[in-house]
Amino acid sequence: MNLKFLGGAREVGRSGVLLDTGTEKILMDYGIKIVSQAEGPLQEPKIPLKVNLNLDGLLLSHAHLDHSGFVPNLYHRGYRGPTYSTATTFDLSRILLKDSIKLANLRNQEKHFFSKDLKIMEENEYRVTYGQYFYIGRVGIGVYDAGHIPGSVTFHLDTGKKTIVYSGDIKLKDTELLKGLEPIRERTDVLMMESTYGEREHPDREKQERELVGDIKATLENNGVALLPSFAVGRAQEILLILEKFGLINKYPVYLDGMSIDATKVILRYPELIRNPQALEKIFKTITKVHNNRQRDKIINEPSIVVTTSGMLNGGPIVHYLEKLYQNEKCSLILTGFQVPGSAGRTLLDTGKYITETDNFKVKCKIRFIDLSAHAGRNELFKYVRMIDPEKILVMHGDECEKFAGELREMGYDAYAPSIGEVVEI
């Protein structure tokens, strides 16, 4: 029995692990990696191992493209087996995957899957939910809330010989949008865990929220526009709930733009998965949705709050807003998510310049970064390990996987950070 690490090993992005029990072949995630904004979100994952298309099933932990973004390529290559995930994940990933195709067309990039492949993927969806237990062959699989984004899952696999946990991306603490992850009580021999923030702790969440609201209020009182580029899935909805929490929704004009609109509709379709669906639904009905440049040009003529995509400034409506407002020192641009090295957002934070294939200008708006991460911080990751208490830990999905595994060994755990293409016998 072995685990083949196809991606997400000693790196963040393109997650993919293949479990081979000798009888069953089960793939866990199959994502892409964003290297730079110029290459875009549909970069082909450079996976050295060819996945056997005779898979017995695919477990999809959540909708983010670094976990879901290359799944349709399997169906393009002939896979016709099941993909298991929550209804929320399937509906959200469909939005993101369709956008990937659209961006590839706009940027004249090679496409690795097409709309027909998304249709085939949809025909092979097997929707599961938290607390459910099902089988792929003789492997029993438990489904647990990962607390990361709506619909995100941690899988517990019982092969009959070994028990394995695939964490996906996790968050232990509650946020305004979601409850923290659901603890796994079953025995675990092997834990495959993310370590995105293994080297750093998140600042106090409440303090970050207050700083966010303070920056927004200061901008509006200065007759400026507060631009909040956000990830469409999870982050945009979190921001809306924070704005409501601090009384900004009914006090100031608030606009929602881009894919966040459709993503919010999907999330509200499954109210049982979020903490306060009534509040989010009320907010969504109250705020104004923006759909075209004519509306965008109109709303920026007054002090307002604009929640829009994309979260890393690589595309979407935020480009239009920036091109119109970058010279306005009264306005602010507030980033709340991780900025991949090479992305337009990361370049802006590092240099103060917005640089893409078509734009290159100095941004005079006030630029801030507020940490509203949906990932577990360093201390949470250690707590998670103690909670699971596995016999062996395989550290992945991080920039410093080897270092984090070394720290776990110092704590007495059998921990290791596999590399891409490596096969680990279990």
N, C-alpha and C positions, 0 to 999 in steps of 0.2 A: 504494500500500500504506500502510495507516495503523493506528494503535492508538488505540482510543477508551477513555478512562478513566472507567469507570462508578462507581467507588468506590475507596476506599483511597488516594486522591490527596490529599496534604497532610493526612492524617488517619490514625489507626489504626482499622481496622475496615472492614467491608463491602467487602472487596477484590473487584474485578471489572474485567477488561480484555478488550476485544474486538479481536482481530486480524482485519483485513479485507485479504486479499491481492489482491482483485479477482475472485478465483474462489472462495476458501475464506473462511468466517467461523468463527473459532475463539474461544470464550470461555474465559478463564482465571480460574477461581474465580468465585463469586457468593455473597457472604456478607452478614451483617447487622452492625449496629453497636449495641453496648450504650451507651446514653447515660446512663441512670440506673437504679438498682435498681427504682424505682417502675414504670418502663415495661417492665422485664423483657427477656429475651433474644430476644424475637420481634418487636422493633421493625422496622417496614417500612423498608428502606433507601430513602432519598430520592435515588434515582438519576434525573437529569434526562433521560437518553437511554433510549429504549425499545429493548430488545434485540430484534433481528429473530429471531423464533422459527424461521426457516429456517436455523438454525445447522448447521454440518457436524459440530460436536463441541464438548464442554466438557472442559477439563483441570482436574481438582480436585487442588490441591497437598497438602491435608491435611484432617483432620477438624474442626479447631476451627471454631466457628460463624461467626467473622468471615471465614471463607473458604468454608464449606460451607452456612451457615445459610439461604440463600435459593434454593439449587439446586432443591428440590422445587417451588418456586413456578413455575419454568419449565415443569415437567411439568404443573402445575395449569393453566397458561395454554395448553397444547397442544403443547409441545415433545415430540417423540418420538425425538430423536436420541440418540447415545451420550454417556455421561460416562465419561471415562478416569481411573482412579486405581489405587492399590494395593488389594489385598484388605483389608488392615488398615484403611486409610482408610475404605473403604465400611462395614465392620463397625462401626467406632468412630463414624462419623458417623451411622449409623442409630440408635445409642443416644442420641446428643445430639439428633437431630432429633425422635425420638419424645418425648423429654423436653420439647422446645420446645412440642409440641402439648399435652402434659399441663399445662404451666405456663400456656399460653394459656387452657385450659379452667378451671383453678383461679382464675385472675385475671380471668376474664370479659373477655378481650381478643379483638380481632379476629384471626381465624386466616387466614393467607395460603396455607396448604396443609394437606392432611389426610392421614390414614393411607393412603388410596387413592393419593395422589400419591407417597408413599414407596414404595408397591408398584410403581408405574409406573417410578419412578427405578431401583428394584432390577432390574426387567426389562431396563433399558437400560444396566446396568453393563458396562463393558469393563475387566477387571482386568489391569493391567500390573504389572511389577516392575522393580526396579533393574537397569540394564544392558540393558533391552529397547529395541528400536527399532521404531517402527510408523509408519504413515502415516494422515493425514487428508487425503483428496484427494491433492494432490501435495506436501504439507508433511510432511517427515520429522521425527519427534519422538523424542528421546532421553530416557530416564528416569534420574534421578540421585538418590541418597540426599541429602536436605537436612539431616539430622542434628537436626531440630527436635523431633519426636515420632515414635513408631513409625508407619511408613508414609509419612512426609512426603516430598515429591518436589520437586525442581527440574527444570523442563522445558527442554530445548534444542530449538528449532524451526528447521529449515532450509527456507526457502520456495523455494529455488532462486535467489533474488535476494539475500536478506538472511538472516542467522542471528540468532536472538533467544533470549535466556535469560530465563525468568521464574523468579525465585529462589524465590517463595513465602517462607515464614519459614525462616531458616537458623541453624545453630549449627556453628561450626568445631571447637570443642574437644570432646573426649570428656566424657561424664558417666557416672555409675554405670550408667545405663540404656542409653545409646546411644553409638555411635561418632560422631565429628564427620562433617560432610558429605563427600561424595565429590567430589573436584575435577573440574571440567569442563576438558578439554584441547582441545576443538574450538574453532575460530575463532568469535568472537562479535562481530557488528557492533553489536547493541543489547542492553544489559543492563537489564532492569527489576528493581530490587532493593529489598528492604525496608530501612527505616532506623529501626526501632523504637527502638533504643538509639544512634542516631547522635550524640546529645548527651552520653552518659555511658558510663562504663566500669563493668563489673561488678567488685565486689570479688573478692579471691582466693577461688576456689571451695572449696579445702580448708579455709581459715579459716572460711568461712561454714558449712560442714558441722560443723566442731568447735564453733562457737558454737551451732548448732542442737542438737547432742547435749548440750552443756553446759547449755543452758536446760531441756531435757527432764529431764536427771538432777537438776537443782536442784529442779524442780517435784516430781518423784517422791519425792525425799528429804525434801521438805516435806509429804509425804502429800497431794499435789494431783494433779489430772488435767491432762495435757498435751494440749490440743486442737490438732490440726493440720488446719485446713480447707484442702483442696487441690483443684486441678483434677483431675477424674477421669481424664483422658487424659494420661498421661505423668508428671505431677507426683506423684501418689499413689504410683506404682510407684517413682519415683526416691527418694522418702522412705523407702519400705520397704527399699530396697537400702542406703541410708545407715544406717538403724537396724541392719541386719544387719552392715554394715561395721564399726560401732563396738560390736558385741556386745550390743545392746539387745533383740534379738528374743527370745532365750531367757531373758533376765534379768528382764524385766518383762512384764506383760500388755499385749499389743498388739492393737488392734481395728481392723478395716476396715469402713467404713460407706458407704452411698449408692451412686451410680453407679460408684464406683471398683471395686466388686466385679465387675460385668459387664465394665468396661473392662479389668481385669486378665485376665479370662478370654479376652477377644479378643486381647490382646497376646501371651499365652502360646500362642495358636493359631498364631502365626507366629514361632516362636523364632529363625528365621534373621535377623530384623530387629533383635534386641537383643543386647547384649554378653554377658550371662550369664544365659541363660534358665533354666539349672538352678538357679541361686541364687534367682531370682524365684519359680520354681515351688515350691521348698522352703519359702520364706517364706510363700507363699500357702496352702500346706497347713498350715503351723504356726499361723498367727495365727487369731483368731476373727472370723468375719464376723457383722455386726450387721444385723438386718432390720426391727426394730420398736421402738416406744417403750418397751415393757416391758423389752426387753433393754437399751436405752439407760439407763433409770432404774436398772437393776441394776449395770451396769458402772462407773458414776460414783461408787459407794460405796467404791471402793478406788483407790489410786494406779494410774494406767494411762496408756497412750498411745492416743489415738483419732485415726486418720486418716480424715477424712470430707469430704463435699462440703457446700456449694459453696465454691470457692476465693475468691470475693469476698463471701461471707456473704449473698448475695441470696436464698438459699433452701436447701432440702435439710436433712439431719439436723442440721447445725451449729446451726440455729435452735433446735432442741429442747435441745441441749446448753447453749447460751448462756442460754436462759431458765431453766435449772436451776442454772447455776453462776456467773452473772455477778457475784454478790455474794461469791463465795469467793476471797479474796485468796491462797489457797494454790495456786490453779489458774493455768494460763497458756494464752494464746491466741497461737499462733505462725503468722503469715502468711508464705508463701514465694513468692507470685506477685504479678504486677502488679495493682494495684487501680485499676480504671477510675474517673475522676472521677465522683462521683455515686453510686457503688456503696456498699453498706452497709459494705464493708471499708475503702474509702477514707475514708468519714465517720468510722469508728471510729478509724483511725490519726490523723486530723486533730483529732478532738474528744474522743476517749475515750468517746463515746456510740454505742450500737448503735441506729440509727434506721431503721425500716421503716414500712410502712403500718400495721402492727399493734403494733410495739414501739418504745419510746423509753426507754432506761435507761442509766445510767452503768455501765460495766464496771469492776469492781474487780479482775478477774483481771489478771495481768501480761500486757501486750501487747507483742509483739515482731514485727519484720519481718526476715526472713532472705532474701537474694537468691539464689534457685536458678533463675534465669531460663533458659529454653530458647531464648532468642534470642541472636544474636551481639552482643557488646558493640562499642563504638565502634572499638577497635583491630582487632577481628576483621573488621568491615565494611570498613575500609581495606585489610586484608590480602586480603579476598575480591575487591575491585576489582582489586588488583594481580595476583591469581591469574587472573582472567578476562581482564583487559586489553582491554576492549571499545573500539570506536570511539566509541560514544555510550552514555551512562548516563541512564536515566529513574528518578529517585528517588521512591519511594512508601512507603506504610505507615509513617508516622512523624509525630510532632508538629511537627518542625522540618525538613521535607523541603527547603525552599528554602535554609535555612542550610547543610545538609549538602551539597546540590548545589553551593553556592558554594565550599565547602571543597574539593570534588573538582575544581572548575574551577581553583582555585589550584594544585592538583597537576598541572595540565596536561590534564585530561580534559574532553571535551565533555559536560557534565552539566546536567540540567534537571529541575525538579520540576513535572510537569503538575498542573493543577487538575481537580476533578471536572467531567465533561462535556467536557473538552478532547479534541480530536482531534490526534494528533501524526503528521505524515507521516514515513514512514521510507523 
